[in-house]
């Protein structure tokens, strides 16, 4: 497998869409794989995400949004700007900022839009070994904080309104056009929000100018309340989920690519049974 700039232009740009999925859920914007950018090179991406749900888990019980007085369904639209840059061959800086609009029953005032959370994260290659089959360990340290003065304690909102420290560790295996990446993480959250443990798995391969990726995301939390508990707050809920989906990145030339992605929620707690679609453009420099 190639490990120079040409390989990274094919494979690493697929990382861009990881930050574009499920932007109403802060954890997903910080899920990473093990690809780094070469020193002085990077990617900038703009993507649009559409997601919705008409059922959600109230604790562990699934109820319809209509029965809960939230409207026929909850829709979220997100426009995200994503950036990655190689500070050195071992260190990559990543940033993500989405503008989000969430809406339920308009007659009840269940609408909110604005800049959500800014995510800043550094990725560092801790170790790598192997020639034909390359293994690497990558560590990540970052910060996620609110980017506008939005209200967080609402049944329909755009984020949790917290400032969080993000810790990530990734193992990645690359062989020819194939790769598999496994992230484990810890989110040290502020305010009422319980600390979280995000897992993120990617499996992908490149065929010609196209990279195909499947992914699985799981969030578990430490403590927290259920919707409806005495004195509960929405940021303080024990939000958990399992989601999976697929991504496609097509390289038009050495500097330009197009991305598309879709995901589905399999199970959850205090979160929406949502599905979503994304599309975007990635520019390599």
Secondary structure as the mmCIF struct_conf table of DSSP 4:
data_model
#
loop_
_struct_conf.conf_type_id
_struct_conf.id
_struct_conf.beg_label_comp_id
_struct_conf.beg_label_asym_id
_struct_conf.beg_label_seq_id
_struct_conf.end_label_comp_id
_struct_conf.end_label_asym_id
_struct_conf.end_label_seq_id
BEND BEND1 UNK A 4 UNK A 4
HELX_RH_AL_P HELX_RH_AL_P1 UNK A 5 UNK A 11
HELX_RH_3T_P HELX_RH_3T_P1 UNK A 12 UNK A 20
BEND BEND2 UNK A 21 UNK A 21
TURN_TY1_P TURN_TY1_P1 UNK A 23 UNK A 24
BEND BEND3 UNK A 25 UNK A 25
HELX_RH_3T_P HELX_RH_3T_P2 UNK A 26 UNK A 30
BEND BEND4 UNK A 34 UNK A 34
HELX_LH_PP_P HELX_LH_PP_P1 UNK A 37 UNK A 38
STRN STRN1 UNK A 39 UNK A 39
TURN_TY1_P TURN_TY1_P2 UNK A 40 UNK A 40
STRN STRN2 UNK A 42 UNK A 53
BEND BEND5 UNK A 54 UNK A 54
STRN STRN3 UNK A 55 UNK A 58
TURN_TY1_P TURN_TY1_P3 UNK A 59 UNK A 60
STRN STRN4 UNK A 61 UNK A 64
TURN_TY1_P TURN_TY1_P4 UNK A 65 UNK A 69
BEND BEND6 UNK A 70 UNK A 70
BEND BEND7 UNK A 72 UNK A 72
STRN STRN5 UNK A 74 UNK A 86
BEND BEND8 UNK A 87 UNK A 90
STRN STRN6 UNK A 91 UNK A 103
BEND BEND9 UNK A 104 UNK A 104
HELX_RH_3T_P HELX_RH_3T_P3 UNK A 106 UNK A 108
TURN_TY1_P TURN_TY1_P5 UNK A 109 UNK A 109
STRN STRN7 UNK A 111 UNK A 129
BEND BEND10 UNK A 131 UNK A 132
STRN STRN8 UNK A 133 UNK A 146
BEND BEND11 UNK A 147 UNK A 148
BEND BEND12 UNK A 153 UNK A 156
BEND BEND13 UNK A 158 UNK A 158
STRN STRN9 UNK A 164 UNK A 175
TURN_TY1_P TURN_TY1_P6 UNK A 176 UNK A 177
STRN STRN10 UNK A 178 UNK A 188
TURN_TY1_P TURN_TY1_P7 UNK A 191 UNK A 192
HELX_LH_PP_P HELX_LH_PP_P2 UNK A 193 UNK A 195
STRN STRN11 UNK A 196 UNK A 207
TURN_TY1_P TURN_TY1_P8 UNK A 208 UNK A 209
STRN STRN12 UNK A 210 UNK A 221
BEND BEND14 UNK A 222 UNK A 223
STRN STRN13 UNK A 225 UNK A 225
TURN_TY1_P TURN_TY1_P9 UNK A 227 UNK A 228
BEND BEND15 UNK A 229 UNK A 229
TURN_TY1_P TURN_TY1_P10 UNK A 230 UNK A 231
BEND BEND16 UNK A 234 UNK A 234
TURN_TY1_P TURN_TY1_P11 UNK A 235 UNK A 236
STRN STRN14 UNK A 237 UNK A 237
STRN STRN15 UNK A 240 UNK A 251
BEND BEND17 UNK A 252 UNK A 255
STRN STRN16 UNK A 256 UNK A 269
BEND BEND18 UNK A 270 UNK A 271
STRN STRN17 UNK A 272 UNK A 272
STRN STRN18 UNK A 275 UNK A 284
#
